[in-house]
Amino acid sequence: MVLPIQLRFQRVSDAKGFYKMLNNPNFTFFSAKPKSLQDEIDFLTKNKANREKDFEYNYAITLRGKLIGGCGIKIDQHRKHRGEIGYFVAEQYWGKGVATTAVRMLEKIGFEKLKLGRIEIIVSPKNKASQRVAVKCGYKKEGLMRKIIDDTGKLNDGILYAKTV
Ligand SMILES: CC(C)(COP(=O)(O)OP(=O)(O)OC[C@H]1O[C@@H](n2cnc3c(N)ncnc32)[C@H](O)[C@@H]1OP(=O)(O)O)[C@@H](O)C(=O)NCCC(=O)NCCS
């Protein structure tokens, strides 16, 4: 059964929920972790301006109103038709199809509302669950990008998946 999740814009009041979720030590291959609650508040505060500047569009994933994850699309500022999707889900909801459904909803926004021509997902070669999400959503593996993921100063490789219009 697919859980009836929804996407809505992130709010500053989501800060505690996201901070706790993202600092789960089992989020092994996720590099964008806030260092403090204030960091997360600052990030969320900039979301509206970032949308208005066409930099990035970030959403909360909710289930019956409860915050259970986050996702977003970053727009390449030199090639505006190119977006990169990222996502995370609270651990107690893993394996229930949440990320897969969220990516499908998000790419609809990307292709239909934002008029993107190409959406990418870049995943650590060790992150098997995330690779599975990309494949289930129909993204094609295009190759290995060397030293593309910045894990707080350490540059790591990532597999590039992409879908085009
Ligand atoms: C990656 C992540 C988003 C997946 O979310 P999710 O809601 O559990 O994803 P889904 O349920 O839609 O799909 C997960 C798939 O991976 C599979 N999977 C899980 N662990 C796996 C593993 N170790 N090896 C292979 N497949 C695995 C699941 O079985 C499922 O596939 P299936 O439907 O064919 O059975 C979640 O684990 C997470 O938030 N991780 C931390 C943050 C992160 O890594 N984000 C992605 C950065 S690129």
The ligand as a MOL file (V3000), in Angstrom:
LIG
                    3D

  0  0  0     0  0            999 V3000
M  V30 BEGIN CTAB
M  V30 COUNTS 48 50 0 0 0
M  V30 BEGIN ATOM
M  V30 1 C 17.3300 6.6060 1.0830 0
M  V30 2 C 15.9870 6.8670 1.7290 0
M  V30 3 C 15.5190 8.2620 1.3650 0
M  V30 4 C 14.9750 5.8430 1.1940 0
M  V30 5 O 13.6880 6.1860 1.6870 0
M  V30 6 P 12.5020 5.1160 1.7440 0
M  V30 7 O 11.2390 5.8690 1.9650 0
M  V30 8 O 12.8470 4.0380 2.6790 0
M  V30 9 O 12.5430 4.5690 0.2410 0
M  V30 10 P 11.5020 3.5940 -0.4700 0
M  V30 11 O 10.7620 2.8160 0.5640 0
M  V30 12 O 10.7040 4.3880 -1.4310 0
M  V30 13 O 12.4480 2.6370 -1.3180 0
M  V30 14 C 13.5920 2.0520 -0.7450 0
M  V30 15 C 14.0170 0.8510 -1.5620 0
M  V30 16 O 15.3690 0.5310 -1.2150 0
M  V30 17 C 15.4360 -0.8270 -0.8320 0
M  V30 18 N 16.5570 -0.9570 0.1190 0
M  V30 19 C 16.6270 -0.5070 1.3740 0
M  V30 20 N 17.8390 -0.8000 1.9040 0
M  V30 21 C 18.5240 -1.4300 0.9170 0
M  V30 22 C 19.8320 -2.0000 0.8290 0
M  V30 23 N 20.6760 -1.9430 1.8510 0
M  V30 24 N 20.2100 -2.5930 -0.3380 0
M  V30 25 C 19.3750 -2.6440 -1.3940 0
M  V30 26 N 18.1060 -2.1180 -1.3750 0
M  V30 27 C 17.7050 -1.5370 -0.2210 0
M  V30 28 C 14.0680 -1.1250 -0.2520 0
M  V30 29 O 13.8160 -2.5210 -0.1870 0
M  V30 30 C 13.1910 -0.3920 -1.2770 0
M  V30 31 O 13.1190 -1.0900 -2.4960 0
M  V30 32 P 11.8440 -2.0440 -2.8820 0
M  V30 33 O 10.6310 -1.1710 -2.8500 0
M  V30 34 O 12.1780 -2.5740 -4.2190 0
M  V30 35 O 11.7650 -3.1170 -1.8150 0
M  V30 36 C 16.0480 6.7130 3.2760 0
M  V30 37 O 16.6790 5.5050 3.5860 0
M  V30 38 C 16.7950 7.8710 3.9500 0
M  V30 39 O 16.2070 8.8840 4.2760 0
M  V30 40 N 18.1340 7.6880 4.1320 0
M  V30 41 C 18.9550 8.7710 4.7380 0
M  V30 42 C 19.0800 9.9900 3.8320 0
M  V30 43 C 19.5940 9.6330 2.4430 0
M  V30 44 O 20.4540 8.7760 2.2840 0
M  V30 45 N 19.0340 10.3110 1.4200 0
M  V30 46 C 19.3920 10.0860 0.0300 0
M  V30 47 C 20.6250 10.8340 -0.3270 0
M  V30 48 S 21.0420 10.5640 -2.0430 0
M  V30 END ATOM
M  V30 BEGIN BOND
M  V30 1 1 1 2
M  V30 2 1 2 3
M  V30 3 1 2 4
M  V30 4 1 2 36
M  V30 5 1 4 5
M  V30 6 1 5 6
M  V30 7 2 6 7
M  V30 8 1 6 8
M  V30 9 1 6 9
M  V30 10 1 9 10
M  V30 11 2 10 11
M  V30 12 1 10 12
M  V30 13 1 10 13
M  V30 14 1 13 14
M  V30 15 1 14 15
M  V30 16 1 15 16
M  V30 17 1 15 30
M  V30 18 1 16 17
M  V30 19 1 17 18
M  V30 20 1 17 28
M  V30 21 1 18 19
M  V30 22 1 18 27
M  V30 23 2 19 20
M  V30 24 1 20 21
M  V30 25 1 21 22
M  V30 26 2 21 27
M  V30 27 1 22 23
M  V30 28 2 22 24
M  V30 29 1 24 25
M  V30 30 2 25 26
M  V30 31 1 26 27
M  V30 32 1 28 29
M  V30 33 1 28 30
M  V30 34 1 30 31
M  V30 35 1 31 32
M  V30 36 2 32 33
M  V30 37 1 32 34
M  V30 38 1 32 35
M  V30 39 1 36 37
M  V30 40 1 36 38
M  V30 41 2 38 39
M  V30 42 1 38 40
M  V30 43 1 40 41
M  V30 44 1 41 42
M  V30 45 1 42 43
M  V30 46 2 43 44
M  V30 47 1 43 45
M  V30 48 1 45 46
M  V30 49 1 46 47
M  V30 50 1 47 48
M  V30 END BOND
M  V30 END CTAB
M  END
